Amino acid sequence: MNTNRKRDRGRRIAKAFDRLRNRVSYASVAASIALFVALGGTAAAVTAIPRDSVGSPQIRTDAVRSPEIAKDAVRSPEIAADAVRSPEIAKDAVRSPEIAKDAVRSPEIAKDAVRSSEIADGGILLGDISTGARNALHGAQGPAGPAGVAEVRVASNGSPDVPHCSDQRLIDCPNLLTRTLGAGSWLIQAKLDVSNGDFSKTHPLDQCGLEQGSSELDRADFQLEAFGDHADIANLALTGVLTDVANGTTVALRCSEQTGEDLRAFHMQISALKVTTVIGS
C-alpha cells in the first residue's frame, strides 16, 4: 500500500511539472529576470569615464584611428597632459577634420609625440596653425635682389622714304629714328617694316642698321621681291647693348637703298631698357 501511495504521488508531481512547463514562455522568463534585477539582483552598469582617466598606458598601439574619432570630438579638456604620445597615434590618423579648432595644445602633446609619420599628407592646413606659428615660418627677410629694368625709353616715327647712301656702312646716311639715353647700361631693340613702293625687285645689298654715332650695334640686309600688283614687305628687328655710356648718348635707326629704287620704311620703333647688370659682350 505504501508503494501505491508513492506511485500516485509521483504521478501527481509529474502532472504538475507538465502543466508548469506548458505555461512557461520566453516573455514570462524575461519578466521574472527583470523583476529579479529590479529587486536587487546583480546587473552590469555603464559608467562615464572621468576626465583625464585615459592616458597612454590605457590606449593600445594604433587603437585610435580616423574612423573612430568624430569630427570635433577631441578637444583640449578631453585629453590629459602628456596623454597623446607617438605609439598611440596610427600612421595618417591625424587629419584636419578630426581635430577641432584650438583643440590640441602644447600641454596635451608629449614631447616628440607627433612626428611626420603620424600626420597625413595635407592633414595640417593653414587654418590649423596658430598665427604665431605662421609668422615664425616666414623666416628672416633675405637680401634684396637686383633692381632689373630701371627705365624704359621708346621712340617711334611715321613712314619716311629710305635714302640712297653712298657709304655702305651707313655712317653718312640720315637718321630715320633716334632715341637719346642717359648714363648707364642699356638694352636697345629696334623694329621696322620696309616695302618696295614700285613693286619691283630690289637689290640684295639693301640694308638697315642700329647705330651709335660711327659704331654699328646691329645690321640687317634684305631683298624685296616683285609681285606685280602689290608690294613685298621685309620685317626687320635689330638689337644692341650699351655698357656704361655717358649721359646724352644717342642711338639711331638708318637704312639705305640702291639707285633707282623706291623703298619706304614704316612701323619704326626704338625701345631702350636701362639695366643694372650686363653679362657677356
Secondary structure, 3 states (H helix, E strand, C coil): CHHHHHHHHHHHHHHHHHHHHHHCCHHHHHHHHHHHHHCCCCCCCCCCCCCCCCCHHHCCCCCECHHHCCCCCECHHHCCCCCECHHHECCCCECHHHECCCCCCHHHECCCCCCHHHECCCCCCHHHCCHHHHHHHHCCCCCCCCCCEEEEEEEECCCCECCECCCCCCCCCCCCEEEEECCEEEEEEEEEEEEECCCCCCCCCEEEEEEECCEEEEEEEECCCCCCCCCCEEEEEEEEEEEEECCCEEEEEEEEECCCCCEEEEEEEEEEEEECCCCCC
